[in-house]
Amino acid sequence: MSTLSSSMDKNNYTNLWPKFDAYYQFSLKMSSLKASLPTKVQWKNPPAKPTEAYQPTLIEQIANVFTHGICILPAVYATWLLIQRASTPTQFWAGLIYGIALVMLFTVSAAFHTTCCLCNNSRMRDFLHRGDRAMIYIFIASSYFPWLSLMPNLSVAAEATNKSSFSLLPTILSSLGVSTLVAADLRWLVWCLAAMGILYQQIFHEKYKWLETLIYVLIGLLPSLPFVHGDDFQGVWELKLGGACYIIGLIFFKADGRIPLAHAIWHIHVALGASIHYYAVFSYLMG
């Protein structure tokens, strides 16, 4: 009887041993993984040097991808709504160009930050980084495009009423040899400014960062002078509010390494400002 019991114990031990061994190996792997994980979440790295790009932490990169990646599909749907609502060819092309730029802004941004997370290819990261910065200029110009295409009477109203608040931009443009037909000129001027900004950014990539930010602000604000000084057309307050979101967001755009998740917070301000401006375009210019 004892022999039989001993044999059964041996068989049970033989059958259970692989399970015990597998559990032991799994425990070793989990212990090793736990030891390799950081004991504290690193919310930010030291600020970048003046001529170098900031290197985000993993949690910052994930936040950067998420905050613009989540906007891509809504932007595609929003573009489709603009096209569906358009009732004239001018409205169709204005909505399409604006919508494509909206989609590309979020897509290129999310692609760049995803590449930073998953890929060590410096060429690909540099290419997408340049594209990400270039899309800012393109998006600024495309945001003006529906207003300058569908509301050319703004400049006519300005000349008819002879408001001094409108006089600064025509004076500047006239001194540069540009016609005083403000809206017609601005429709092309904003794209010229965007092209010049992209050229500058490609040549001096990651150099003179504060100057580059200043160029963003100037290109964003200068063409708006005929709009923001008046309140006699629908959508002006949405334009002001959306612009304020971008301006406030610039504080975080320049705060990498100083404020945790600063770039992701900048992304949120961009998404909010773009949403407000889209609402104005959809509500007051289309249909």
C-alpha positions in Angstrom: 0.0 0.0 0.0 2.8 2.4 0.9 4.5 1.6 -2.4 1.4 2.5 -4.3 1.0 5.8 -2.4 4.6 6.6 -3.0 4.2 5.9 -6.7 1.1 8.2 -6.8 2.9 11.0 -5.1 5.7 10.7 -7.6 3.3 10.8 -10.5 1.5 13.9 -9.1 4.9 15.6 -8.5 5.9 14.8 -12.1 2.6 16.2 -13.5 2.7 19.3 -11.4 6.4 20.2 -11.8 6.0 21.8 -15.3 3.2 24.0 -13.9 5.4 25.0 -10.9 8.3 25.7 -13.3 6.2 27.7 -15.7 4.9 29.8 -12.8 8.4 30.3 -11.4 9.7 31.4 -14.8 6.7 33.8 -15.2 7.4 35.3 -11.8 11.1 35.9 -12.7 10.1 37.6 -15.9 7.5 39.8 -14.1 10.1 40.7 -11.5 12.6 41.6 -14.2 10.0 43.7 -16.0 9.0 45.5 -12.8 12.6 46.3 -12.1 13.1 47.8 -15.6 10.1 50.1 -15.3 10.7 53.6 -13.9 9.6 53.9 -10.3 8.2 57.4 -11.0 6.5 58.9 -14.0 8.7 61.4 -15.7 6.4 64.2 -16.8 9.1 66.4 -18.5 12.7 66.5 -19.5 15.1 69.5 -19.2 14.4 72.3 -21.7 16.1 72.1 -25.1 19.1 74.1 -26.0 18.5 77.1 -28.3 19.4 75.3 -31.5 18.1 71.9 -30.6 14.6 70.3 -30.5 13.1 69.4 -27.2 13.1 65.7 -26.4 9.7 64.8 -24.8 9.3 62.0 -22.2 7.3 58.9 -23.1 4.2 60.1 -21.3 4.5 63.5 -23.1 4.8 61.7 -26.5 1.7 59.6 -25.8 -0.2 62.7 -24.8 1.0 64.5 -28.0 -0.2 61.7 -30.2 -3.5 61.4 -28.4 -4.5 65.1 -28.3 -4.2 65.5 -32.1 -4.8 61.9 -33.2 -8.2 61.9 -31.7 -9.1 65.0 -33.9 -8.4 63.4 -37.3 -11.7 61.5 -37.8 -13.9 64.4 -36.5 -11.9 66.7 -38.9 -12.7 64.4 -41.8 -16.4 64.4 -40.9 -16.4 68.1 -40.5 -14.9 68.5 -44.0 -17.6 66.3 -45.4 -20.3 68.5 -43.7 -18.8 71.6 -45.2 -18.8 70.1 -48.7 -22.4 68.9 -48.2 -23.5 72.3 -47.0 -21.9 74.3 -49.8 -24.4 75.7 -52.3 -22.1 77.4 -54.8 -18.8 76.4 -56.4 -16.9 79.1 -54.4 -18.3 77.7 -51.2 -17.4 74.2 -52.3 -13.7 75.1 -53.0 -13.4 77.3 -49.9 -14.8 74.5 -47.7 -12.7 71.8 -49.4 -9.4 73.7 -49.1 -10.1 74.7 -45.5 -11.2 71.2 -44.6 -8.2 69.4 -46.2 -5.9 71.7 -44.3 -7.8 71.0 -41.0 -7.4 67.2 -41.6 -3.8 67.5 -42.6 -2.9 69.6 -39.6 -4.0 66.9 -37.1 -2.7 64.0 -39.3 0.8 65.3 -39.8 1.1 66.3 -36.2 -0.1 62.9 -35.0 2.2 61.1 -37.5 5.2 63.1 -36.3 4.7 62.4 -32.7 3.9 58.7 -33.4 7.2 58.4 -35.2 9.0 60.0 -32.3 7.5 57.2 -30.1 8.1 54.2 -32.3 10.9 55.0 -34.7 14.5 55.9 -34.3 14.9 56.9 -37.9 16.2 60.5 -37.6 15.5 61.3 -41.3 11.9 60.3 -41.0 11.5 62.3 -37.7 13.2 65.3 -39.3 11.0 65.1 -42.4 7.8 64.9 -40.4 8.9 67.6 -37.9 9.5 70.0 -40.8 6.1 69.0 -42.2 4.4 69.5 -38.9 5.8 73.1 -38.6 5.0 73.8 -42.3 1.4 72.8 -41.7 1.0 75.6 -39.2 1.6 78.1 -42.0 -0.7 76.3 -44.4 -3.4 76.1 -41.8 -3.2 79.8 -41.0 -3.7 80.7 -44.7 -6.5 78.1 -45.2 -8.3 79.5 -42.1 -8.5 82.9 -43.8 -9.4 81.5 -47.2 -13.1 81.0 -46.6 -13.6 84.5 -45.2 -11.6 86.2 -47.9 -13.3 84.2 -50.6 -16.9 84.4 -49.4 -16.9 87.8 -47.7 -15.1 90.2 -50.1 -17.5 93.0 -49.1 -15.5 93.5 -45.8 -13.0 95.7 -47.6 -15.8 97.6 -49.4 -17.5 98.3 -46.2 -14.3 99.5 -44.7 -13.7 102.0 -47.5 -17.3 103.2 -47.5 -17.4 103.9 -43.8 -13.8 105.2 -43.7 -13.2 103.7 -40.3 -9.8 104.6 -38.9 -9.5 101.2 -37.3 -9.3 99.7 -40.7 -6.7 102.1 -42.1 -3.5 100.5 -40.7 -3.3 97.4 -42.9 -4.2 99.2 -46.2 -1.5 101.8 -45.4 1.1 99.0 -44.7 0.1 97.2 -47.9 0.1 100.4 -50.0 3.6 101.2 -48.8 4.7 97.8 -50.1 3.1 98.4 -53.5 0.0 96.3 -52.8 -3.4 97.4 -54.1 -5.8 98.9 -51.5 -8.5 96.3 -52.5 -7.8 94.7 -49.2 -9.9 91.5 -49.3 -8.8 90.6 -52.9 -5.2 91.2 -52.0 -5.3 89.3 -48.7 -6.7 86.3 -50.4 -3.4 85.8 -52.1 -1.2 87.6 -49.7 -1.9 85.1 -46.9 -0.7 82.3 -49.1 2.4 84.3 -50.1 3.2 84.9 -46.4 2.6 81.2 -45.7 5.0 80.2 -48.5 7.7 82.6 -47.2 7.2 81.3 -43.7 7.6 77.7 -44.9 10.8 78.7 -46.8 12.2 80.4 -43.8 11.3 77.4 -41.5 12.9 74.9 -43.9 16.2 76.9 -44.1 16.5 77.7 -40.5 14.9 74.7 -39.0 15.1 74.7 -35.1 17.2 77.9 -35.2 16.0 81.3 -34.0 13.0 79.7 -32.4 11.5 82.8 -30.9 11.8 84.5 -34.3 9.9 81.6 -35.9 7.2 81.9 -33.3 7.0 85.6 -33.9 6.5 84.9 -37.6 3.6 82.6 -36.8 2.0 85.4 -34.8 2.5 88.0 -37.4 1.2 85.9 -40.2 -1.8 84.9 -38.0 -2.6 88.5 -36.9 -1.7 90.8 -39.7 -4.4 89.7 -42.2 -7.0 89.8 -39.4 -6.8 93.6 -38.9 -9.7 94.3 -41.3 -11.8 91.8 -39.3 -11.1 92.1 -35.6 -11.5 95.9 -35.3 -15.2 95.7 -36.2 -18.2 93.8 -35.0 -20.6 94.5 -37.9 -20.6 91.0 -39.4 -21.6 87.6 -38.1 -18.7 85.4 -36.9 -16.4 88.2 -35.8 -16.6 87.2 -32.1 -15.9 83.5 -33.0 -12.8 84.7 -34.9 -11.6 86.7 -31.9 -12.3 83.9 -29.5 -10.6 81.3 -31.6 -7.6 83.6 -32.2 -7.4 84.1 -28.4 -7.2 80.3 -28.0 -4.2 80.1 -30.3 -2.4 83.1 -28.6 -2.9 81.6 -25.2 -1.7 78.2 -26.5 1.6 79.8 -27.6 2.5 80.1 -24.0 2.6 76.4 -23.7 4.1 76.0 -27.2 7.2 77.7 -25.8 7.1 76.0 -22.4 8.5 72.5 -23.2 10.6 71.3 -20.3 9.2 74.0 -18.0 5.5 72.9 -17.8 4.6 69.2 -17.8 2.8 68.1 -20.9 3.1 71.6 -22.3 3.0 70.6 -26.0 -0.1 68.5 -25.4 -1.8 71.5 -23.8 -0.8 73.5 -26.9 -2.4 70.8 -29.0 -5.7 71.2 -27.0 -5.7 75.0 -27.5 -5.1 74.4 -31.3 -8.0 71.9 -31.4 -10.3 74.3 -29.4 -9.4 77.3 -31.6 -9.9 75.3 -34.8 -13.3 74.1 -33.5 -14.5 77.6 -32.8 -13.3 78.9 -36.2 -14.9 75.9 -37.9 -18.2 76.7 -36.2 -18.1 80.2 -37.6 -17.3 79.1 -41.1 -20.0 76.4 -41.1 -22.6 78.6 -39.5 -22.1 82.0 -41.3 -20.3 81.3 -44.6 -21.7 78.0 -46.0 -25.2 77.2 -47.3 
